[in-house]
Amino acid sequence: MRVRLIQPEPTPRPMDTSLKARMDPHLGLLTIARIIEDAGHEVSVVNESLGRDVPSRDVDLVGISASVDVLPRAKALAVEYASLNIPVVVGGIGVSADPETAQKLFDSICIGPAEGHWPQVLKDAEKGCLKPVYRTAPDFPGTELLPPSFRSVDTSGFLYSNVIAASRGCPFSCDFCYNSAVKNTCGYRHRTVLSVLDEIRSKATRHIMFIDDNFIGDPEFTRELLEAMRPLGLKWSAAVSANILDMPDILDLMRETGCRSLFIGFESLSGEAIAGVHKRQNRIGRYNELVNALHSRGIMINASFVFGLDGDDATVFDATVKWAVENRIETVTSHILTPYPGTAFYERMKSAGRIIDDDLSHYDTAHVVFCSERMTPQELYDGYTRVYREIYSFANIIRRLPRTPSQIMPYLMFNLFYRKFGRFTEWIGKMVSFRTIGRLARRVSYRIA
């Protein structure tokens, strides 16, 4: 069979260039690509952010991965392929979190990790009898998770292909996160240490970007993995939850094994707002201590904030910028609170009549789709965009400059050439390839190939 896998194009966020879409390939689709290749079939992967898919009769099966904001585009693609009598199966986090909505849109859907059902999808497609629903069992073991295959994608179109997922999901289920739909998304599981090490060694670089939802989801696994990584001489980054502060031994291991930055969901500076979404791993009173724990170990911080939580008013934006600048937070990522269908927060907002926009393409954390408790939709949107402008102003880039000399170059590379002058970097990337830009960034930032 000839199988085409598609990542539909999302609506660009106001502060993003195409660099965001070109950061790295879609590992979920590349994991499915491995399953297809191992079964002896042909596979091609289309990332619509790099060029829209053109439906044609030269494929036998189409697989689409969809977050909630691209479900409308996924539906349009499914209709086009159906008109050509080509079967389509749709999965991804948007489907797994809210399969009831997905079943109304598509003839065949996939729920949970692909390794647990895609082999059967292929067998059924060969027989011409796709089932309406494929679901991976909740007890599917992490030892069966597969590394992605990059054979079906041109990596020259991406800044980095040195991305690895050591685990899937998160042990926490904060109300606004996809993981609060845990009954469908199957919770947290991790790969084996040996599998992850083999994948690290397969990369043509010592710079590794872990893209796990929570790299410390199982602290014992994290300790074992870090000890195994110790002799590899890596420079790496990951995302962790704020309770990393309670694991000083892991922080020490991170420093010793080459950790250079951590993404952390701080979300809000308000304890009331954090409690309202059951993010129990965050303790506002210890945020400064957390920042100091990372900075003292030479680890930079990508702090994520969500605006519009109950308790937030229009003062939250200036307060967040002030705190980030005072604490020299190296990178800030901000979002408008979005009630993803299937999550606990969505159910609460829906029952309270606070949903004001049902256009799923707007469910991308860059549109206001619900009534905030203390702000108008315009106030919330304007404050969100203002945070980006102020954080990445020249003055605040200078004020946030790291005190650790080795951090200055990677800090400036991101703040200037990704955020401030992203369109210039985008133009250069189109001339020399984005992979070349990524390699240059590694050399300048970490002096490694």
N, C-alpha and C positions, 0 to 999 in steps of 0.2 A: 504494500500500500504506500501511497504518497500522502504524507500528513503535513498540514500547514498549521503552525502554532502562531497565534496573534496576540500581541499586547496592544489593545486599543489606545488611541491617542486621547489623553486627558485635556481639559481646558487649562491653558497656562495660568499659573498664579501671577499676580501683578509684579512681584519682585524677581521672578525667575527668568532666566534665559534658557536656551536649549541645553546649556551645560548641565542642568539638573537631569534632563532625560538622557544625556550622554554620560552621566557619571559612571554607570556600570550596566551590564546587561541584566535582564530579568531572570534571576536564578530559578524561580519557580518553573518558568517555561523551559529553561535549559535542563532542569531535572527531568521534566517530562520528555525532553528530547533524548536524554540518555535511555529512558525506558523504551522509547520507540526504536532507537538504534539497536539496543540490546535484543529487541524482538525481531530484528532483521528488516525493518521498514525504512523508507526514506523520510527525511524530515527537513523542513525549512522553517525558520523563525522570522516573523515580521514584527518589528517594533514600529508602530505607526507614528511615534514621535519623530522618527527619522524618515518617514515617507509612508503615505497612506497605502493600505492594502488594496489591491485591485482584484476582486473576486474573479476566478476563472475556473474552467472545467479540468484543469490539469492536476487536480488533487482529488483524493478519495475520501478524506476526512479532515475536518477543521476543528482545532481546539482553541478556545479563547479563554484567557485569564482576565478576570474583571474585579477591580475594586468597585465600590458602590458608585463612584462618580462617573465611571465609564460604562456602566450597564446600558444606558441608552445607545451608545455607539456599538456596544456588543450586540444589542438587539438588531440594529440596522444591518450589521454584518451578517447576522444569522438569517435575516430575511433575504438578503442578496444571495447567499449561498443556497438557501432553500429553493430559490427560484431556478437554480442550476441543478437541483436534485442532489446536492452534496450535503451529507449529514454534518451537523455541528454539535459539539459538546462544550459546555461552558462551566468553568470553575473559578477558583480564586477566592480571596478573602471576602469579597462582597457577596458571593454566592454562599460560602460556608457560614457566614454570620447570619444571613437571612434567606434560607432556602425557600421559604414560602413565597416570597416575592419573585425569586428567580424562576420557580416552577411556572409562574404565570407568564413569564417572558420567553422561556426557552423549552424546547422539546426534550433536551437531555442535559442534566446538570451533574456536577461532581462536588462532593462535600468532603473536606478534610484533606490530609496529605495525599498527594498524587500516587506515591508508591503503593498505597493500599488498594487502589482501584484501577489505575490506568492499564495494567496488563489485561484486565478483563474488558476494559473499554475497547482495546485493540482487537481482542478476539471477537467481541460482539459486532464491531464495525466490519470485520472481514465477512461475517455471516449476514450482514445487512439487518441486524436486529438490535440496535442500541436501546438500552433501557432508559426509562425516564429519569431515574436517580441512581447514582453511584455514590456510595458512602463508605469511607474508611472507618473501621471499628475504633471506638474510643481507646481500646487497649492496644492499638497498633504500636509495636515496640520501636523505640528510637534506634535500635541497632539495625533496623531495616531501612533507615533513611539513606538516601543516595547522594553523592556529590553530583553537581551538574556536569554536563558535557558542553564544551565550547566549540565543538566541531561544526555546528550548524550556524554559527554566527560570525560575522566579520568584526573582530574586536578593534579594528582600526577606527571604528566609528565611536568608540567609547574612551573616556579618560582612563578608566581602570577596568581590568578584568581580574585583578588580584583580590577578589571579594569571596568570602567564605561564610557559610552559615553552619555553625557547629551545633545549633539547636533550632527548634521551631516553637513558637508560642512563648508564653510567659506564665509563671505560677500565680501572678496577681491578676485580678479581674476588675480594674477600675471601671466605674460605670460608663464612661464615655469611650472606652477603648473597645476595639473589636473583640478583645479577649474576654469581655464580659458576656459575650455570646458563646461561652465555653462549651455549652452542650453541643454546639455544632462545630466549633473550630478545633475541638479535641484537645485543648489544654496545652501543656508543655511536655516536650520530650527532647532528648539530646542524642547525638550520634556517639559512636565510640571514639575514644581518644586516638586510636590507631588510624581510623578512617580520616579524622581531621588532620592528623600529622601527614598522612600520605598526600592529602590534597595540598597542604602547605608546601610540601617538598616539590609538588608538581608545578608550582608557579615559578615563573622566570624572574623572580624578584624576592628580596627579603622584606618588602613592604606589604603588609597584609591588612585588609580591612574586614573585620568581622561584622556581619550585618544581622546578627541575632537580635530578636526583640529584646532579650535580656541575657547578656553574656554570663550573668551570675545567677541564672534561674535555678541551678543546682550547684551550690557552692562547692560541694565535694568534687563534682565533675570539673568545675573550673580550676580548683587547686591541682587536680591530677593533670589536666591539660597544660596548665602553666608550667608545672614542673617538667613536663615532657618537652615544652617549647624552649626551656632555658638554654640549651646548647645551640639553638638555631640562629642566634644573632639577629633577631627580627626587630623591625620597627612596626608597631601595629596600633590599631584603634578599635573601639567597640562601643556598644551601648549597654548601659547598666542601670539598675534602679538605685534610688537614693539611699537605700539601706546598705550600700557598699561601705558606708561610714562605719558600720558595725563589724566590718571584716578587715581590720588593719593588716592581718597577715596576707590576705589576698591583694590588698593595695601594695604591700611590699613586693609580693611576687610579680605584680603587674609592672612595677618600676624596674625590677631586676630583669624581666624578660623583654623589655623594650616598648612598653605601652607609652604612647605619646599623646593620646587624647581619648576622652570618654564622653559620649553623648548621655545626658541625664535628663529625665523629664521632671524638672522642678515644678512646672505647670503654673504655680501661683505663689505669691508671697503672703497669701491669706490663709491662715489655719482653718477658718470657717469654710472657705471655698474648697480646700482640699478635703476636709471632712465630708462635705456634701456630695462628693463623688467617690467616697470610700477608697481613697488612695492612702491606705494605712501605712505604707512604707515610707511616706514623706513626713518629716517632722520639721516644720517651718523654723522652729527655734534653733535648729542645728544646721541650717543652710550655710552659714558663714564658716562653721566648723568643717563642714563637708568640703567647701571650696578650699580652705586652708590645707586640708588633708591631701587633696589632689595636687594643689600648686606646690606644696612643700616636697612632693615627690617628682616634680617636673612633668606633671600630667596636665595637659590643657583640657578645657571644658567646653563642650557644646551644650549650652543650656536651652532646653525647650520650654516654652511657655504657652499656655492656653488662655485665651481671653474670652470673657462672657460667662464665666462660672457664677452661680448664684452667690451674691455677696460682692461681686465686682461692680464698681462704678467707674466713671470716666477718669478718676484719679489713678487707676491701676496702671495705665500706660506709662505716665511719667515716673511713677514709683518703680516700675520694673526697669526702665532705662537707667534710672539713678543707681539702683542696686547693682545692675550688671556692670556699669562703668566703675563704680566704687570698688567692686570686687575683681575688676580686670578679667571679666568673663571673655574668653577668647572668641567665642562664636555664639550667636543667639539665633534660635529658630523659633518663630512664633506662629500660632494658629488661632483661628476663630473656632471656638467650641462648636463642634458639629455632632448632632445626634444621629449617628450611623444606625440605619434600620437593623434591628436584631439585637442591639445593645440595651443594657438596662436604662441608660440615660434616654434613649429614644422612646422606650415604653413609657417612661415617666413624663417626658415632654408631650407625647401624643395624648396620653390620658388627661393631661392638664390643658389641652387645647393650645399649646404654645408653639406648635409647628406652623410656620407661615409660608413655607416654600416646599413643594413636593417634587420639584425638578431635580432628579437624582444627579444630574451633571453638576449641580451646584454643591453637592456634598463632598467638598474637597478641602475643607478648612480654610478656604479663602473667600467664602460667601457667607452671609448671615441668613440662616434658614429657620431660625427659631427666635422667639421673643426672649431677650435677655431680661433678667429681673430688674435691673436698675439703669439700663442704657437703651436708647433707641437703636434700631438697626444701623442707622447712619453713624451714630456716635461709635458704635462697636467697630464698624468697618474702618472708619477714619482713624481711630486709635490704633488699630492693628497695623495699618499701612504706615502710620507715623512712627511706630516703634522701629520698623526696618530702616526708615530714612534716618532716624536719629542715631541708632546703634552704629550704622555704617557711614555716618558723616565723617569727614576727615578728622575733625576735632576729637570725636569719640574713638576713632580707630587709634589715634595717638594716645589718648588717655587710657585705653585698655591694653596698651602694649605690654607684653609679658615681661616680667623681671628676669626670667631665666634666659640667658643669651641663646641657648640652643633652640628655643621656641620661637624666636623672632622671625626667622625666615618662613617656616610653615604658617605662622600667624599672618604675615603679610601676604603670602601667596593666596590664602583663602580670602582674607578681608578685601584685598585690592583686586586680584585677578579673577576671583570667582564672583564676589559680590559687587564691589564698587565698579569695576571695569569688565564685567562679565561679557558684555557684547563685543568688546575688543578681543577678549580671549576666544570667544566663539568664532569671530572672523578669522583669527590666526589658525584655529583648529581646522576650519574648513580648507585652509590652504595647505597645511602640513600634516594633517590627521590629528584626531583628538588623542589617540594613543600616544603620539609623540609629545603632546602637551602634558599628558599624565606622567610620562617618563621624565620629562624635564622637571616637573614639579617634585618628583621623588628625589632627583639628584640635587636640586637646589635646597629642598627642605631637609632631607635626611642624609644626603651624600651617599645614596645607595642606588643601584640600578633597578 
